[in-house]
Amino acid sequence: MARRSAEDLLENWGRWVWRGTGVPSYVSPSLALMRDNVEMEGTPAPVITDEEAMLVDSIVARMWRRDPQMADCVRIYYCTGRTMHGVGVVLGMHRKKVAELLLAGRTYVDACLDMLAAAA
């Protein structure tokens, strides 16, 4: 089996987190009017197994114990779909700092996946 990238796993983990949580999504009135006339798909389904998602979840939890700010950036960015600027607004930091923390977070996840693959 080919190893998936940390970016791919994080994106799908973010979708997996919100899948089936019962959180209603906003539907604009214009969309409601067009919905009956045009076939539309919802948000993309996560392409990740529960085992992979739980693995990523545990890595992000360990990341939070080590660097809460980095883990919060990763969690908010991938789970809510906010932009880097939006994450910065939520956390009260500059977009460039968010970009640095996201890069560090992806690298952390990638390193953890490498260690697990080497141990297997």
N, C-alpha and C positions, 0 to 999 in steps of 0.2 A: 504494500500500500504506500502510495506517495505521501510524503509529509506535507501537510498544509501550512501555509504561511501564518505567522502570528496575526498579521493584519486581517486575513480572511477569517480566522477563528474568532478574533475580537468582534468583527462586524456581525458575524452570525450569532455570536454569544449575545450581543446587544439586542438582536431581534428575538432570540430565544427567551431572554429575560422578560420581555413584554408580551410574548405570545400567550394568549389565554389568561391574562391576569384580570380580565374584567374591567380594565380601564377603558372607558369609552373614548373614542377619538372624535374630534370636532368635525362636523360635516357642515360646510357652508351652504347657505340657501341656494346659491347658484349651482353648486355641485348636486344638490338634491334635485333641482329641476332637470339638469343634464343627465343625471344618472339613469333615468328611464329610457333615454334615447340613444345612449352610447354605452357599449359594453366596457366596463372598467374593472381593473383588478385592484385589490386592496394592497396593503403593504406587502413587500416580498416576504415569503415564508423563510424561516431560518433553514439553512442547509447545514445542519449540525446535529449529531446524535446527542442524546441526553448525557452520555458518558463524556463526550468531548466538552459539552457545555459546562458540566459540573467540574471538569478539570480546569477549564479557564476560570470558572468562578472561584475555585480554591486558590488558583495562582493570584487572582486579583485580591482575594482576602489576605493572602500572605503579603502581597505588595502593600496593602493598607497598614499592616502592622509595622512594616519597614519605613514607608514614606506615605503617610495619609494624603498629602496634597497630590502626589502623583496618581495614587489610586482613585482619588475623587475625580481628577481630570479624565482618566481613562473611563471610569464608570459613567460620568455625565456625558462625555462625548459619544461613546458607543451605545449607551442604553437609551439616551433621549434623542439622539440625532441632531443635537445642537451643533452649530458651527464653533470654531475655535474662539471666535469673538463672543459667542453666546455663553460658552463655558467660562470664559474670562469674566463676563458680567456676573454670572452666578457665584463664582468663587472670589470675585474682587481682585483679579489680576490681569495683567496685560496679555493680549493675544499671543505675543511672541513667547512669553513665559509658558503659556498653555501649550504651544507648539513644542517647546523643549521638553516639557513634562510628558506629553503624549509620545514623543520619540523615545524618551527614556522608558516609558511604560511598555511600549511595544517591544523594545529591546529586552526588558526584564522578562516579559512573557516568552519571547523567543529563547532566551537563555534557559529558562525553566523547562521549556519543551525539549531543548537540546539535552539537558541533564537527564530528563526522564527517558529520552530515546537512547542515550548512551548506557543507562542503567538496565534497559530492557534487553 
